[in-house]
Amino acid sequence: MTTPPPEERAGEAFADSAAEAIQTAVMAYRLVMAIADAARRHQQRRHKGEEDDLPTAEEAVTGVETDVKQLLPPDVSVALMTEADWPQLAQQLMALRTAGVDLDQVLPRIGEIVVNVRDQVAAAATESVTDEWVRAVRETLPAGPLREAILTSPAWPEMAATMARLEERGVNVREVLAAAHNEVLAVNEAVAKGLGASAEPAMSRDAQLSYGPLTTGLDLPRDLDLSDRERALTGQLAIEPQENQRFIRWVREAMPGHAREADLLVAHRQWPLVAARMAQMETDGKPVREHLARMGRDTSWEEGEEGPETQLGTRLVQAATDALHRPVGNAPGESRVAVSTTAARATSRRVGPTKAQAPTGAAPTEPGVAPHRGAGPAAKSGKTR
């Protein structure tokens, strides 16, 4: 018997997740119906002194089958009618109808409840698979169009499931990613050349202006575009929406009594870079929340608050960057991040960032390549977490 290819195994993983979501939706349906049946019984005992007899199972199945098929989502109705207790569930529905309940009104509303449960379970299953592999891709592949193409592809969840299955079989997925990167990069360049486009993006204005303490050590793409926040976070910096929401929550918790200022920080154009710093610190095992806590203790960013909100937002970004850079325990004012004169020159319209800091007094020798980008991914071993 041949082993199914990875894409089929990925499909199996998602089929398993879908099946689990449907079964959970059926459980939710049972719960809602049990509550409705309890209400029916209570009213009948209260006003008649006894409960009505249930119809026979055969009569109930015949009487409500069409309603269930028409008024509930197809996947839920099929799952319900294949359950061992379907005759009992049908009896509950038939008893409600006999008691005066309009199933045409009730069943669609119950359907909305169970669909919400189904979708929540499915989303949680997908996130649990993809979160781990977003981090693996971010740590293994350099920032750029290729990594962005992977993480923003409609097929990304299936790719993540395939990676998980490969790892379960003892494959070092990081090594596969690193080895595949150069091969796929050649394909990317060939396609771009065939389309008459440049495979290597020019240094964007956002990348130039962000160069310095804000991005030192980060995997910064050359074509960074902060005007498109969703693309910058997910595609270019490999930060998933739920990860970003967690960082936003941490900022708000670190600044009690300063809800407005916290909102200004996370709404600032450069917030994706602050989030990227937090993500990198998490990867390195650093206590991000302890660093952020000094934002609430050292409120020097309030100085000059009477100015425009854009200025306050910029000061907050600078304060957050400083808080994340300084070792935990340093008092405010100590170990401030120094501004690199080379980095400052690199933000000029005439000079691009250099690949590495030149020795003191020497001029940059390799313009146009940000120091945040390495020459290529280094193969890593071991599990992602």
Buried (B, 14 or more C-beta within 10 A) or exposed (E): EEEEEBEEBBBEBBEEBBEBBBBBBBEBBBEBBEEBBEEBBEEBEEEEEEBEEBBEBEBBBEBBBEBBEEBBBEBBBEBBBEBEEBBBBBBBBBBBBBBEBEBEEBBEEBBEBBBEBBEBBBEBBBBEBBBBBBBBBBBBBBBBBBBBEBBEEEEBBBBBBBBBBBBEEEEBBBEBBBEEBEEBBEEBBEEBEEEEEEBBBEBBBBBBBBBBBBBBEBBBBBBBBBEEBEBBBBBBBBBBEEBBEBBBEBBBEBBEEBEEBBBBBBEBBBBBBBBBBBBBBBEEEBEBEEBBBBBBEBBEBEEEEEEEEEEBBBBBBBBBBBBBBBEEEBEBEEEEBEEBEBBEBBBEEEBBBBBEEEEEEEEBEEBBBBBBBEEEBEEBEEEBE
